[in-house]
Amino acid sequence: MTSNPLPRSTEIQIEIIREERCAFAGCVKLTELKRDPRKLVEYLFRDNSFPNGCFLMTGTGVVPPSEFTLHSGDRIRITIDPIGTLENEVA
């Protein structure tokens, strides 16, 4: 199965919900990533094979201020519109 890369205009959004309110929100477009995702994939597969697939983690490119700390119960949502939303709760 092959798929086309996401457009460089694609936006990654992050939202941290604390006590049902937004404690932090931010976004970044793929154009703002330091390295092109296609180039990262090229390097990943250069000397490695992944018969069962793999994940390439690039981070979100969005970082809360240094004084911000996650709390137990916070919900983190990362959304990429063509893909969907990943949500996790802090233990």
Disulfide bonds with the S-S distance in Angstrom:
none
